[in-house]
């Protein structure tokens, strides 16, 4: 029995050593390796042991750095599988996210160490940076898919709450409201987790980027700024909102300057301006979020007010009818206030791209 277990362990480990434990599968956006075993599995130590062996048998620093990026891609695949099968509060997520950050930190440390030894690492730094783009995009997509799933749940629960109110089912309304609160809490938790992971990875990415050629750093900064603008526009469109062109006035101006000085050979200034342009989108994103919340509240109050008006018309008891009419009037006032907030949010969005910041 013992011999059989040892043989099995050797076979499993061999798979990880010689194949990397990965089979590349193409989804619509990016290719990710197979997640294989995840931190949710009691046999996850096989995965860790296999990767340790692969690293042990890789003798040059450049190869070890490339391995770290390959391992990082597998951690992203694990995060995606855990999200889909266990949810956002699964214990294994913390393990996968921690290891993902460690892999990128290890790759950065190798680059910095090799430079300290007098080697030209600009080519390796660019290669690692380029290789990480695919798993990084997949991670962003994974978080986005989870956010969309929670938003769908939120909309469905709101629909059911409205139906339960119309049916006069108070107990069902209370139960659904409680579920809605849980979904909203999960959304907030997911947003915090996404921000935490992105910040941690960005710090390590910057260590690698610092060793790239100046022109390559500037060109990447411009690409990332353009990508961020596309994402802001896409997210607004998904919520049925249109971001006016003037909201991007500051961004467009800064990015045009960045491209101009890049063409003139001033790479450091081009990078600075591109980063500044990307930063200017923060206020636009906040304004879009405010508008989204204002529109959502406006719509909810409109539905509640229409429901109370319907109740008032159908109510036979004069006292109850009067109470329903008063509630409908109150909701009408609240709806008017919400409409005003929506108008203010739209104005803030238009002005967001032209606000001056201290740089």
Secondary structure, DSSP 8 states (H G I E B T S, - for coil): -HHHHHHHHHHHHHHHHHHTT---EE-SS-EE----S-TTSTTHHHHHHHHHHHHHT--SHHHHHHHHHHHHHHHHHHHHHHHHHH-TT-THHHHHHHHHHHHHHHHHHHHHHHHHTT---HHHHHHHHHHHHHHHHHHHHHHHHHHHHHHHHHHHHHHHHHHHHHHT-HHHHHHHHHHHHHHHHHHHHHHHHHHHHHHHHHHHHHHHHTTS-HHHHHHHHHHHHHHHHHHHHHHHHHTT----GGGGHHHHHHHHHHHHHHHTT-HHHHHHHHHHHHHHHHHHHHHHHHHHHHHHHHHHHHHHHHHHHHHHHH--SHHHHHHHHHHHHHHHHHHHHHHHHHHHHHHHHHHHTT-----
